[in-house]
Amino acid sequence: MDRAARADDAKPDADTVQVLRDMANRLRIHSIRATCACSSGHPTSCCSAAEIVSVLFFHTMRYKRAEPGHPDNDRFVLSKGHAAPVLYAAWAEVGDVSESALLNLRKIDCDLEGHPTPRLSFVDVATGSLGQGLGAACGMAYTGRHFDKASYRVFCLLGDGESSEGSVWEALAFASHHKLDNLVAVFDVNRLGQSGPAPLEHCTDVYQKRCEAFGWNTYSVDGHDVEALCQAFWQAAQVKNKPTAVIAKTFKGRGIPNIEDAENWHGKPMPKERADAIIRLIESQIQTNKSLVPKPPVEDSPQISIKNIKMTSLPDYKIGDKMATEKAYGLALAKLGHANKRVIVLDGDTKNATFSEIFKKEHPERFIECFIAEQNMVSVALGCATRGRTIAFVSTFASSLTRAFDQIRMGAISQTNINLIGFHCGLSVGEDEPSQMALEDLAMFRSIPNCTVFYPSDATSTEHAVYLAANSKGMCFIRTCPSETAVIYTPQENFEIGQAKIIRHSVNDKVTVIGAGVTLHEALAAADHLSEQDIFIRVIDLFTIKPLDAATIISHAKATGGRVITVEDHYREGGIGEAVCAAVSGEPDILVHQLAVSGVPQSGKPSELLDMFGISARHIVAAVKYTLMN
């Protein structure tokens, strides 16, 4: 029977209502005990959300208790991640978490961390950093509606304090635009933030008007009234082509005398001398010892495979052809889309510059327009990639990804497998001036755990980077450039992550020059010029900056007398030079000379800028001669 047709979903009987009330109080007790045991945590934030979580987990949501990650289950995202104990408490009542584990909350040998992470089978995305859960929920809902075309629904619980984050409103706009009627956002309006009242306090009418202005179907309810919550969630399931927001007026620390709705109790466990009395008081309100069994999901999501994606054909480029790696990426991505139907692309209104419009033309149903909201775009991608449902590629200007760095770092904590592609990197952007030039991106992505950083130097290696990224575990970043550069690899060339390429070498080489992207071509030009003077250099194309091929670098550095020059279209800090220096730090006889962009650039032709900022062929020639003289 269709879930919308079930009358008891809308108005549960009196026995069910009482069990839901009792369950909410059990969740409170678990949260208080767990936070007392570790002397830290956020019990008051858990108490305000107890009825919401009780109704969702034991009345509204459909899922398999024994398989929390089942693809057909309804999804739940705890955006207010500091209320993690109430989530763990719900799964304890479901039977997936033991009560003894709850008492080990936040301890080093326990997976129940201070905020939820996917180390737990029932957590899809990490949500410790506020304001990001709804964007991830949007990605899950978009996948359910447009890719899986399945019945599962997505519920996201937000705090009122985090709704000050702009990323929340980016997500609200996205969900409305894409008509995500399988998405429900619940605002836990408990009035109090971390250090004082939230800006709107208990003005739930303002929250409602704002959500409605963003195109959401919106209900305002008493967040401690389980009957009202049941009704609101049932009504949400009837609405078509609109997401639903439930504005729930609650009280922080609900049920705890002298602490309910009081300031200065955020992130503080109950005093141990008071905890037992508080628990006894809450227990006295519990009238049943019954539990409710979650309804099973509708099993209608498709069987999919996103592993071992093969190139349908070799790259179709000839040595000497000229093409920007940005365009080569767009062509490779469209080609990849034919190899696997779960490849999707997200773009931030840059598709005509990132060449993702090629993918959109060939696979329009798998292209997601996120508009100029990069933080939300990354969060949506994280949501799309959960439970292995898609292979997500995010395309935008690399400079714009800097504003999404928090979402990216949370992606690493979420153990995500998304791929981010940065465009308009370095000085080669030229006349667009420095606000458009990504010169910090390598430093940013090198700092992300388990992130592979590709920096292809021609069209052939770019296509290989796209396929390798699609098959990689963990996050990937591909750095591309707008300048047309010559193809230097044959279609048959093999590429592997962490394996550099030796482009020029001879027995007479005196210096090893390491580059990537446009600077590799500057290094080749320098090698040609120097050879006319009987000075020979070895040229290495790194291909991946992380992991770095340290063994190749060290062996060839030693073969050229320990003399190494790195040249990069990036700031010195955190770039190729520093990566190479770290790789050879244990080799006392290797000296690295770094050429990198110093200072803030300006508008100009790419060739002029490369020369002005010391990373052109002319400067490489000078650096080689200087190195040989010293």
C-alpha positions in Angstrom: 0.0 0.0 0.0 1.3 3.5 -0.8 2.6 5.2 2.3 0.5 8.3 1.6 -2.7 6.2 1.9 -2.0 5.0 5.4 -4.4 6.9 7.8 -2.5 5.8 10.9 0.6 7.7 9.6 -1.4 10.9 9.9 -3.2 10.2 13.1 -1.7 7.4 15.2 -3.9 5.8 17.9 -3.6 6.7 21.5 -1.3 3.7 22.4 1.1 4.6 19.6 1.1 8.3 20.7 2.1 7.2 24.3 4.8 4.9 23.1 6.3 7.7 21.0 6.2 10.1 24.0 7.9 7.4 26.1 10.4 6.7 23.4 11.3 10.5 23.4 12.0 10.3 27.1 14.1 7.2 26.7 16.2 9.1 24.1 16.6 11.9 26.7 17.7 9.4 29.3 20.2 7.7 27.0 21.6 11.1 26.0 22.0 12.3 29.6 23.7 9.1 30.7 26.0 8.9 27.7 27.2 12.5 28.1 27.6 12.2 31.8 29.7 9.1 31.4 32.2 11.0 29.2 31.8 14.3 31.0 31.2 16.1 27.7 28.7 16.5 24.9 25.4 18.3 24.3 22.5 16.7 26.2 20.4 19.9 26.2 20.5 19.9 22.3 19.4 16.3 22.3 16.5 16.9 24.7 15.0 19.6 22.4 15.0 17.1 19.5 13.8 14.0 21.3 10.2 14.0 20.1 11.3 14.8 16.5 13.7 11.9 16.5 11.2 9.6 18.2 8.5 10.2 15.6 10.9 10.0 12.6 12.6 6.8 13.7 9.6 4.9 15.2 6.7 6.1 13.1 7.4 8.0 9.9 10.6 6.6 8.4 10.8 3.3 6.6 14.0 1.4 6.9 15.5 -2.0 7.6 16.8 -2.1 11.2 19.4 -4.8 10.4 20.7 -3.0 7.3 21.1 0.7 8.1 22.8 1.4 4.8 20.3 -0.4 2.6 19.7 1.6 -0.6 15.9 1.6 -0.2 15.9 2.9 3.3 14.7 6.4 4.1 17.7 8.7 4.8 18.2 10.8 7.9 20.8 13.5 8.2 21.5 15.1 11.5 22.7 18.5 10.4 22.9 19.7 14.0 25.7 17.1 14.5 26.4 18.0 18.1 23.2 16.3 19.1 24.8 13.0 18.1 23.9 11.2 21.3 20.1 11.4 20.5 20.9 9.8 17.1 22.9 7.1 18.8 20.2 6.6 21.4 17.6 6.1 18.6 19.8 3.4 17.1 20.2 1.9 20.5 16.4 1.6 20.8 16.3 0.1 17.2 18.9 -2.5 18.4 21.9 -1.5 16.3 23.9 0.1 19.2 24.4 -1.4 22.6 23.7 0.5 25.8 27.2 -0.2 26.9 28.5 1.4 23.7 26.5 4.5 24.6 28.4 4.8 27.8 31.6 4.8 25.9 30.6 7.9 23.9 33.5 10.0 22.7 36.1 7.5 23.9 39.0 6.5 21.7 38.0 2.8 21.4 34.4 3.7 20.5 32.9 4.6 17.1 30.3 6.8 18.7 32.2 10.1 18.3 31.3 13.6 19.4 29.7 14.3 16.1 28.4 11.6 13.6 30.8 10.2 11.0 30.4 7.3 8.5 32.5 5.1 10.7 29.0 4.2 11.8 26.9 2.2 9.3 23.8 4.4 9.9 25.6 7.7 9.1 25.9 8.8 5.5 27.8 12.1 5.9 29.7 13.7 8.7 27.9 16.7 10.1 30.1 18.3 12.8 30.5 21.5 10.9 27.2 23.3 11.1 25.1 24.4 8.1 26.0 21.5 5.7 23.6 18.7 6.4 20.7 20.1 4.3 22.9 20.4 1.2 24.0 16.7 1.5 20.3 15.8 2.1 19.5 17.7 -1.2 22.0 15.4 -3.0 20.4 12.3 -1.5 16.9 13.5 -2.4 18.0 14.5 -5.9 19.5 11.0 -6.4 16.3 9.4 -5.2 14.0 11.4 -7.4 16.0 11.7 -10.6 18.5 8.8 -10.7 17.2 6.0 -8.6 13.5 7.1 -9.2 12.8 5.3 -6.0 10.4 5.7 -3.1 12.8 6.5 -0.3 12.5 9.9 1.4 15.1 12.1 3.0 14.8 13.8 6.4 17.2 16.4 7.7 17.2 17.8 11.2 18.7 21.3 11.6 19.3 23.5 14.5 18.0 27.1 14.6 21.5 28.4 15.3 23.0 26.9 12.2 20.3 28.4 10.0 22.3 31.6 10.1 24.8 29.9 7.7 24.4 31.0 4.1 24.9 27.4 3.0 21.5 26.5 4.5 19.8 29.0 2.3 21.7 27.9 -0.7 20.4 24.4 -0.1 16.8 25.7 0.4 17.0 27.5 -2.9 18.4 24.4 -4.6 15.7 22.0 -3.3 12.9 24.3 -4.3 14.3 24.9 -7.8 14.6 21.2 -8.4 11.2 20.3 -6.9 12.6 17.8 -4.3 9.3 16.7 -2.9 10.9 13.7 -1.3 12.9 16.0 1.1 11.8 17.2 4.5 13.8 19.7 6.6 13.0 19.9 10.3 14.1 23.1 12.0 14.6 22.4 15.8 13.9 26.0 17.0 14.9 25.7 20.6 15.8 29.4 20.9 19.3 29.1 22.2 22.6 28.9 20.4 26.0 28.1 21.9 26.7 31.4 23.7 23.3 33.0 23.8 19.9 33.2 22.1 19.7 32.5 18.4 18.8 35.7 16.4 15.2 34.9 15.9 14.7 33.1 19.2 11.2 31.6 19.1 9.8 33.6 16.2 8.7 30.5 14.3 6.5 32.6 12.1 9.6 34.3 10.6 11.2 30.9 9.9 8.0 29.8 8.3 7.7 32.9 6.1 11.4 32.6 5.0 11.0 29.0 4.1 7.8 29.8 2.2 9.6 32.6 0.4 12.2 30.1 -0.8 9.4 28.0 -2.3 9.0 25.4 0.4 5.8 23.8 1.7 6.0 24.7 5.4 4.3 23.7 8.6 4.8 25.2 12.0 4.3 22.8 14.9 4.9 22.3 18.6 8.1 20.2 18.4 7.3 18.3 21.6 3.8 17.3 20.4 4.2 13.9 18.8 0.7 13.9 17.3 1.4 17.3 15.6 4.7 15.9 14.3 3.1 12.8 12.9 0.5 14.9 11.1 3.1 17.3 9.6 5.3 14.4 8.3 2.2 12.7 6.8 1.1 15.9 5.1 4.6 16.4 3.7 4.3 13.0 1.9 1.2 14.3 0.1 2.8 17.3 -1.4 4.1 17.1 -4.9 6.9 19.2 -6.6 7.8 21.0 -3.4 10.1 20.1 -0.5 8.7 20.5 3.0 10.0 22.4 6.0 8.7 21.6 9.5 9.3 24.5 11.9 9.3 22.9 15.3 9.2 25.1 18.3 11.1 23.3 21.1 12.9 24.0 24.3 16.6 23.3 24.9 17.0 20.9 27.8 13.4 19.9 27.7 12.4 17.9 30.8 15.3 19.0 32.9 14.3 21.2 35.9 16.1 24.6 36.0 18.0 23.8 32.8 15.2 23.7 30.3 15.3 27.0 28.2 18.1 28.3 30.3 21.2 29.9 28.9 24.8 28.7 29.4 24.0 25.0 29.2 25.1 24.4 25.6 27.7 21.6 25.4 27.6 20.8 29.1 26.7 17.4 30.5 24.5 17.3 33.6 26.3 17.5 36.9 26.9 14.0 38.1 25.4 14.8 41.5 22.1 15.8 39.7 22.0 13.3 36.9 20.4 10.4 38.8 17.6 12.6 40.1 17.0 14.1 36.6 16.8 10.6 35.1 14.4 9.4 37.8 12.2 12.4 37.1 12.1 11.6 33.3 11.6 7.9 34.0 8.6 8.7 36.1 6.9 10.1 33.0 7.3 6.9 31.0 4.1 4.9 31.0 4.9 1.9 28.8 7.8 -0.4 28.1 6.7 -1.0 24.5 8.7 -0.3 21.4 7.7 0.3 17.9 9.0 -1.5 14.9 10.0 0.7 11.9 8.0 0.1 8.8 9.9 -1.7 6.0 11.0 0.3 3.0 9.6 0.0 -0.5 12.3 -1.9 -2.4 12.3 -0.2 -5.7 15.8 1.3 -6.2 17.8 -0.1 -9.2 20.7 -2.5 -8.9 23.8 -0.5 -10.0 27.5 -0.9 -10.4 30.1 1.9 -10.2 33.3 -0.2 -10.2 35.9 -1.0 -12.8 34.9 1.6 -15.4 36.9 1.1 -18.6 37.7 3.4 -21.4 35.5 2.7 -24.3 38.3 3.7 -26.6 41.8 5.1 -26.4 42.2 8.9 -26.3 41.9 10.3 -29.9 44.7 12.8 -29.9 47.9 13.0 -31.9 51.3 14.2 -30.7 51.5 17.9 -31.5 47.8 18.6 -31.4 46.9 21.7 -29.4 44.2 21.6 -26.8 43.5 23.1 -23.4 43.3 20.5 -20.6 40.0 22.2 -19.6 38.4 21.2 -23.0 40.0 17.8 -22.9 38.3 17.2 -19.5 34.9 18.1 -20.9 35.3 15.7 -23.8 36.6 12.9 -21.5 33.7 13.4 -19.1 31.1 13.1 -21.9 32.9 9.9 -23.0 32.9 8.6 -19.5 29.2 9.1 -19.3 28.7 6.5 -22.0 30.9 4.0 -20.1 28.7 4.1 -17.0 25.2 5.4 -16.5 25.8 6.5 -12.9 28.3 9.1 -13.8 26.8 12.5 -13.0 28.1 16.1 -13.3 27.4 19.1 -11.1 28.2 22.6 -12.2 27.9 26.1 -10.8 26.7 28.1 -13.8 30.1 27.7 -15.5 29.2 24.9 -17.9 30.2 27.0 -21.0 33.6 27.7 -19.4 34.2 24.3 -17.9 33.1 22.4 -21.0 30.7 20.4 -18.9 28.0 21.5 -21.4 29.4 18.7 -23.6 28.3 16.2 -20.9 25.0 18.0 -20.5 24.3 17.8 -24.3 25.0 14.1 -24.4 23.6 13.1 -21.0 21.1 15.9 -20.0 19.3 13.7 -17.4 22.6 13.3 -15.4 23.6 17.0 -15.3 22.8 19.0 -12.1 22.8 22.8 -12.4 23.7 24.1 -8.9 24.1 27.8 -10.0 26.6 30.1 -8.2 26.4 28.4 -4.8 29.7 26.4 -4.6 29.4 25.4 -1.0 26.0 23.8 -1.6 27.2 22.3 -4.8 29.9 20.3 -3.0 27.5 19.3 -0.3 25.0 18.1 -2.9 27.7 16.0 -4.5 28.5 14.4 -1.2 24.9 13.5 -0.8 24.6 12.2 -4.4 27.7 9.9 -3.8 26.4 8.4 -0.5 25.7 4.6 -0.4 27.6 4.3 -3.7 24.7 5.5 -5.8 26.6 7.8 -8.2 30.0 8.7 -9.5 30.0 12.5 -9.0 32.1 15.1 -10.8 32.0 18.7 -9.7 33.1 21.3 -12.2 33.8 25.0 -11.5 36.5 27.6 -11.3 39.2 26.4 -8.9 39.2 29.8 -7.3 35.6 29.3 -6.4 36.3 26.0 -4.6 38.2 27.9 -2.0 34.9 29.1 -0.5 33.8 25.5 -0.2 36.9 24.4 1.7 35.0 23.5 4.8 32.6 21.3 2.8 35.6 19.7 1.1 37.3 18.9 4.4 34.0 17.5 5.7 33.9 15.4 2.6 37.1 13.7 3.7 35.7 13.1 7.1 32.6 11.6 5.4 34.9 9.2 3.5 33.4 10.4 0.2 34.4 9.4 -3.3 33.5 12.7 -5.2 35.7 14.2 -7.9 36.3 18.0 -8.0 37.7 19.6 -11.1 39.3 23.0 -10.9 39.3 25.3 -13.9 41.1 28.6 -14.7 44.1 27.6 -12.7 47.2 29.8 -12.4 48.5 32.7 -14.4 47.4 31.1 -17.6 44.0 32.6 -17.0 45.6 35.8 -18.2 43.5 38.9 -18.7 40.8 37.9 -16.2 43.0 39.2 -13.4 44.0 37.6 -10.1 40.5 37.1 -8.6 40.0 34.4 -11.2 43.4 32.8 -10.9 43.6 29.7 -8.7 47.0 29.9 -7.1 46.2 28.3 -3.8 44.3 25.2 -4.9 47.2 22.7 -4.8 47.9 23.7 -1.2 44.3 23.3 -0.3 43.8 19.9 -1.8 47.2 18.5 -0.8 46.1 19.1 2.8 42.9 17.0 2.5 43.4 13.4 3.8 43.0 10.6 1.2 42.7 13.1 -1.6 44.3 12.3 -5.0 45.6 15.4 -6.7 45.9 15.2 -10.5 47.7 17.8 -12.6 47.6 16.6 -16.2 49.8 18.4 -18.8 48.1 17.5 -22.1 44.8 16.2 -23.5 45.8 12.5 -23.4 46.8 12.6 -19.7 43.7 14.6 -18.8 41.5 11.9 -20.2 43.4 9.3 -18.3 43.0 11.4 -15.1 39.3 11.5 -15.5 39.0 7.7 -15.8 41.4 7.1 -12.9 39.4 9.5 -10.7 36.2 7.7 -11.6 37.7 4.5 -10.3 39.5 5.9 -7.2 38.5 5.5 -3.6 38.5 8.8 -1.8 38.3 12.4 -3.0 40.0 13.5 -6.2 41.0 16.9 -7.5 41.9 17.5 -11.2 43.7 20.7 -12.0 43.1 22.0 -15.5 44.2 25.1 -17.4 42.7 27.3 -20.2 45.8 27.6 -22.3 46.1 25.4 -25.3 49.1 23.1 -25.0 50.6 20.5 -27.2 49.8 16.8 -26.9 52.9 15.1 -25.8 51.7 11.5 -25.1 50.5 8.9 -27.6 47.1 7.3 -27.1 48.7 4.1 -26.0 50.6 5.7 -23.1 49.7 4.2 -19.7 49.1 6.3 -16.7 48.9 5.4 -13.0 48.2 7.3 -9.8 51.5 8.2 -8.2 53.6 7.5 -11.2 55.5 10.4 -12.8 56.6 10.5 -16.5 60.2 11.2 -17.7 59.7 13.4 -20.8 63.3 14.2 -21.6 66.4 12.4 -20.6 70.0 11.6 -21.7 73.1 10.4 -20.1 74.4 14.0 -20.2 71.7 15.5 -18.1 73.0 17.9 -15.4 69.8 19.1 -13.8 66.3 17.6 -13.2 63.5 20.0 -13.9 60.0 19.1 -12.5 56.8 20.7 -13.8 53.2 20.0 -14.5 50.5 21.6 -16.6 51.7 24.7 -18.4 55.0 24.8 -16.7 55.9 21.4 -18.1 55.7 22.9 -21.6 57.8 25.8 -20.4 60.4 23.3 -19.1 60.4 21.5 -22.5 61.0 24.9 -24.3 63.8 25.6 -21.9 65.3 22.1 -22.5 65.3 22.9 -26.3 67.0 26.2 -25.8 69.6 24.8 -23.4 70.4 21.9 -25.7 71.5 24.4 -28.3 74.2 25.4 -25.8 75.1 21.7 -25.0 73.4 21.9 -21.6 71.1 19.0 -21.1 68.3 18.7 -18.5 66.0 15.9 -17.5 62.3 16.9 -17.5 59.7 15.2 -15.3 55.9 15.4 -15.6 54.5 14.6 -12.1 50.9 13.8 -13.3 49.8 13.4 -9.7 51.0 15.9 -7.0 49.5 13.6 -4.4 50.5 10.9 -4.1 53.9 12.1 -5.3 56.3 9.8 -7.1 59.1 10.3 -4.7 61.1 7.3 -5.9 61.3 8.6 -9.4 62.2 12.1 -8.3 64.9 10.9 -6.0 66.5 8.4 -8.5 66.6 11.0 -11.3 67.8 13.8 -9.0 70.7 11.6 -8.0 71.4 10.8 -11.6 71.7 14.6 -12.3 74.1 15.4 -9.4 71.4 16.1 -6.9 70.3 19.2 -8.7 66.5 19.8 -8.9 64.4 22.7 -10.1 60.7 22.8 -9.6 58.5 25.2 -11.6 54.8 25.7 -10.9 51.9 28.0 -11.9 51.0 28.3 -8.2 52.1 30.1 -5.1 55.2 28.7 -3.4 53.3 27.8 -0.2 51.9 24.3 -0.3 52.6 23.7 -4.0 54.8 21.4 -6.1 58.1 22.8 -4.8 57.2 22.2 -1.2 55.9 18.7 -2.0 59.2 17.8 -3.8 61.2 19.3 -0.9 59.3 17.1 1.5 59.9 14.0 -0.7 63.7 14.5 -0.8 64.1 15.8 2.8 65.9 12.6 3.8 68.4 12.9 1.0 71.2 15.3 2.1 72.8 15.5 -1.4 69.7 16.7 -3.2 69.2 20.5 -3.5 65.8 21.9 -4.7 65.5 25.3 -6.4 61.9 26.4 -6.5 60.3 28.6 -9.1 56.8 29.7 -8.2 54.4 32.6 -8.4 55.3 35.3 -5.8 53.0 38.1 -5.0 49.6 39.0 -6.3 49.5 38.9 -10.1 47.6 41.3 -12.5 45.9 41.2 -15.8 48.0 40.4 -18.9 48.6 37.9 -21.6 49.4 34.4 -20.1 52.9 34.4 -21.7 53.6 37.9 -20.2 52.5 36.8 -16.8 54.5 33.6 -16.8 57.5 35.7 -17.6 56.7 38.5 -15.2 56.3 36.1 -12.3 59.4 34.0 -13.0 58.0 30.7 -14.3 58.6 31.0 -18.0 61.1 29.1 -20.1 63.5 32.1 -19.9 63.5 31.9 -16.1 64.0 28.1 -16.1 67.0 28.5 -18.4 68.5 31.1 -16.0 67.8 28.8 -13.0 69.5 25.9 -14.6 72.6 28.0 -15.3 72.6 29.4 -11.8 72.3 25.9 -10.4 75.2 24.7 -12.4 77.4 27.6 -11.4 76.8 27.0 -7.6 
